[in-house]
């Protein structure tokens, strides 16, 4: 049986652009035909898309690499290369994508949301693009640009309608197995649930029903908001739940009475994220089959604590009215809760235009940036035409001015990608 995975890494590699072609017209009775090299095709992008069809990051655990197709090269007779195929990487709704520094890149909190994680490289221009009055027969073309490439950290925050919150062994797994078709592992010892379980509950008739998702969150203990027990590993799965169901062990497990259990759980949720306590909630006492019948009959208070239901998942005491109440709360919450429950969509481009000058050592400088690197990415930089084009392009971009500001002096070595030259102010 496949396991639940809520953390993984993803390596995305966009397709490289195809190289432009160096070609000249060669036809009968046409002497010294002009340049007709076609452009290379752009590389494909890597797109991330949220889907409700996935509930785990398991598919990225052993196979984290996703790569788009590269563009094809240009050809003679002004034939341009084909664009590389873009790939769409599906991932569970609720996935937060971070860069390797931990900064949020995007939050795929809604099914159908898309984010371009890596942009394909632009295809190189063919030599026909460099025709000018002073350059009648350009013998160079642009190389294709490399596609973007990143390692990303994926973190899944379950998006459930109802979160079952309670101490270990409070009966959460048993309840979710009864009200849905989920089949969690159940046993009589703490931390039986080591991964969140999801169950889909259907309530109502054929023509008028509601379906909602219930998440069985692994047991919390006092100090969970500080990382104790399973702490941080699973508290985040409560963040996006519309309704909270506090399930309290009526058997007072571990000698902790239900009022104290409830207070501890509220304190831990409040310490982790204060606005969680503003969500609609239910207070439910479990294991009614172990309690006195008179206590079960009074469903308003339990040892001074106001409760909504006293239930038994074993013999299904009060389970049906509990489901009805959950369905009503979920329905109301869906109408009033915005799509993003606690934060706005965040989309940050991983790539940047422009350039910067970095001093690497005594008399050595590197120019970093897409526009500068594109200016020197030619198929042949040894011809006078190519060198003249590079110098003119770098001048108009302001690269020489920035080198001067950075302290470059005559004879210093300057590197732009794989292109190296000696800098002179004149």
N, C-alpha and C positions, 0 to 999 in steps of 0.2 A: 504493500500500500504506500503510495507516495506521501512524503512528509510535507509539512507546512514550512515554508521558508519566507521570512519577512525581511531579510537583509541579503544583499548580493552586490556584486560589482559587474559593470558592463563596459566593454571596450567597443567603441564605435569608430569606424573608419569609413569616411566618405570616399567616393570614387575619384580618381585622378582625372584631370582634363587631358584630352588627347592633344598631341603636338600638331602645330600648324605645318603645312606643306610648303616646301620650296620647289616651285615648278614654273616653267615658261612654256608659252604656246609653241608647239612644234607641228606645224601644218605645211603642206605643200604650198609653195609660192608665197609663204609668209616668212619674210626674213627678219630674224631677231624679234620674235613675238614677245609680247609683254608678259609680266608675271601673272600666273593664274593659280597659285597655290591656295587651296581651301583651308578653312579654319578647322581646328580640332573640336570635337564635341565636349560639352561640359560633363564632369563626373556626376554621378548620382548622389543624392542626399541620403542621410539616415534620419528617419522620422520616428519619434516615439508617439504611440497612441494609446490612450487609456481605454480599457474594455472591461465590461462586467463579466465577461466569459472566463476570466482568469481570477483566481483568488490567492495565488501564491507566486513567489519569485523563483520557484523551483527550477524552471527552464533555464535560468541564467547561472545556476550554481556551478554546473560542470561545463557549460558551454557559454562563456561570457562574450564571445566575439561575434560582432555583427558588421558586415562589410557590404558596401554598395558597389555597383559596377562602375568601371572607369569608362570615360568617353573614348570613342575611336578616333584615330588620327585623320587629319585632313588629307586630301588627295589633289592631284592635278585636275585641270579643267574646272577649277573653282568648286570642286565637290567637297562639301563640309562633312566632318565626321558626325556620327550619331551620338546623342547624349546617353550617358550611362543610366541604367535603370535605378530609380530610387527605391530603397527598401523601407517598409513600414514595420517597426518592431512593436508588437503588442505587449502591453504590460497591465497588471491589475489596476483598476481604478483605486485611487488613494495612494499611488506611489509618489514619493518625494525623491527628486533627483538632485544630487549634490555633486559638486566638483571635488577634486581630491583635497582641496583645502577646507572642505566642510561647508562651503557656501551653497545656498539653495540656487539651483539652476532653473528648475521648474517644479510645479506642484500639480500633478495630474489628478485633481480631485473630482473630476466629472467625466463620466463615460463619453468618449468621442473627442476629448481634448487632444490636440496634437502639438508637438514641439519638435522643431528641427534641431537635433542634437549635434549634427555634423554636416557642414555644407560642402557640397562637391566642388572640386577644383575647376576653375574656368579653363575652357579649351584655349590653346594657343592660336594666335592669329597667323594665317598664312602670309606668304610674302607679298601677295596681291594687296594686302592691307597697308603695306609700307611704301607703296608707290608715291612718289612726290616729284616736284619739278627738279629738285636737285638729286633725286634718287630714282633714276629711270629703270634700273634693273636690280632691285634689292635681292641679295643672295642669302638672306636669312629670314627666319620665321621664329615665332615664339614657341617655346616649349609649353606643354600643358602644366597647369598649376596642380600642386599636390592637394588632395582632399584633406579636410580637417580630420584630426585623429585625437580622441580623448579617452581617458579612463573615467568612469562615473561611478559614484556610490548610489545604490538604490535602497530605499527604505520604505517599506509598505506600512501604511496606517489603515487598518481595516475601516471600511465605511459601512457600519451596521446600523440598523434602525434601533435596536435595543441591545444594550450591553448588560450582561449578567455580572454583577459585582459582588464578591463575597470572599470570605476567608477560605483557605484550602479545606476541601472536604465538606463544604457547606451544602453540596447537592446540586451544583450548577450543571455539571455534565449529565446527571440523571434527568434533570428538568428538561434540558435541551433535547435529550434523546426521546423524551416523551412527547414534546410539543412539535417536533420536527422529525425529519428522516435522518438527521445527523446521527452518527454512531461513534461518539467519543469513547475513549478508554475510561473505564470506571472502576475504582477500587477504593478500599477503606484506608487510605493513608494520604498525608499531605502531598501536594504538588503532583497529584496524579496527572492533571492536565499540564503538559509542558509546552504545548503550542495552542494558540487560539483555535476554537472550533466554530464553524458557522452552520447555522440551521435555517432553513426557509420555512416559515409558518404561513399556512393559508387559512383564512378565517372568512366564513360567510358562505352563501349559496352559490349556485352555478352562475347566475346572472348578476350577482352583487357580492363580490368578495374582495378581500385585500390580502396581498402577500407582503410579508416583511421579513427582514433578515435579523436573526438573533445571534449575537456573538457571545460565546462562552469564554470569558477572559480568565486566564490562569489566576489562581488564588492570590489575593493580596494579604500582606501582613503589616503589622505596625512598623513604620519606618520604610515602607516601600517607596515613598516619594524621595527618599534619600538613597535609594538603590539597594535596600536590603531585600533578601529573598529573591524573587524574580523581578522585583522593582521596575527599573526603567525599561526592561525588555518588553513589558506588556502594557504598562500604563498608557503608552502612546496609542494603543488600539482603542482606547475609550474616547479619545479626543473628538472623533467625528460621529459618535453615536447620538441619535436624536433623543432617545429615552434611556434612563438608567433604571435598572431593577436591582435594588439592594436585597440580596438573598442572605438571610441570617439563619444560622444553625440553631434550631429550637432546642437541640440537645446541649446547648452551651458548651461547644467543643473547647477543650483546653481550659475549662473553668471560666471562660469569658461569657458573661451574660449578654443577651441579645442587645440590650441598650448600649452596652459598652462596645460590642461589635459594630453597631451602626455608627457610633461616634467616631471610632477609629477609622472606619472606611471613609466617612465624610471628611475627616481631617486629612487623610492621605490624598484624596482627590483634590481637596482645596489647596493643599500645599503644592501639588503638581501643576494644577491649572485652575485657578479660582472660578472661572466662569462655568466650569463643569457643574457646579452646585446650582446653577440657574436653570439647568435642563429639567424637563418634566421627569418625575421619578415615581417609583413604586417601592414600598417597603413590604417585604414578604418574608414570613417565617416558614422555614422548610421543616421536613421530617415530622409532619403532623401525626403520622402513624405511630410515633413514639411518645406522643403527648396525651394528656388527659382530655377526654371528650368535652368537658366543660370549657376548657381553654380554647379549643377549636371553635366552639359555638360563638365565642365573643371575638369577632374579627376586627374590633376597633382598637383594643388596647392589649398589650401583652407585657406584663410586669412594668406598667407605666409608660411603655413605648407605643405611640400610635402607629398602627400597621394597617395595610390595605387588605392583605390576605394571609391566612395560615393554611399552608398547602401540604400535600403529600404527593410527591411524584410517583411513589410506589403504587398506591391505590387510587391515585388521581383525584384525591380530595381537593375541591376548589380550583382544580386546574382549568376547567372550562371557563369559569368567570374571570380567571386571571388572563387567559388568552383574549377574551372579549375586551377587557380593560386595556391590555397592551395594544390591541388593534386600534381602539379609539384614540389613544394617546399618540400612536404613530401617525394616524391619519391627520390629526390636528397639527402635529409637528411638521409634517410634510407641507402643509398649506402655509405655515407661518415661518418656517426656517428657510433662509436663502440657500442656494445651491452650495456655496462654500460656507461651511459651518463656523469657521473660526479665523480664516485668513483669505486674503485676496489672491488671485492667481499671480504667480511670480514668474516672469519669463526674462531671462538674462541671456544675451548673446555671448557665446563663448569666444567668438572671434572678434578681432578689432581691426579697424582700418588705420591708416596712418603709419608712422614709423618713429623710431627713436634711435638715438646714437648712444652706444655703450662703449666706454673705454675699458679695454680688456687687459692692457698692460702698457708698458713704456713704449710709446710710438705705435700702438696698435688699437684700432677702433673697429667696432662691428655695427653695421646698420641693420636694425631689426624691424620688420614690418612688411606687410603684404604688398603695398604699392611699390616700395623700393625693390623688393625681390622680383616683382613682375617686370620691372624695367630692365633687369639684367638677364632675364630668363630667355635668352635667344639660342637658337640652334647652332649658331656660329658667331662667336664674339671676336674673331680674328680679322675680319674684313674691315676696311676703313669705313664702309657704310654703317656696319653694325656698331662700331665704336663711336662714330659720330652720333648715332641715334641714342645710344646709352648716355653719353655725356649730356646731350640736350635734354633728355628726359629727366635725368637726375638733377639738372640745374633747375628745371621748371618745378620740380617737386620740392625744392628747397633743401635737398640733401647736403649740398656743399656749404650752404649757409649754416646748417646745424652742426656740421663737422667743425666749422670755424669757431662756433660758439662753444663747442665741447673741448676746444684747445688743440685741435689737430694742426700740425705744422708741416711745412714742405718735407716730403720724403716719408711721412708716416704711412703705415700700411692700413688699408681700409678693406674690410671684407663684407660683402653683401651676398648672403647665401654661399654659393660656391665660387662667386666672382671676386677676385682680389685685384686691387690696383694701388698704386702709390699716389698719394694725395699731394696736389700742388695748388696753391691759392689762385694762380693765374690760369 
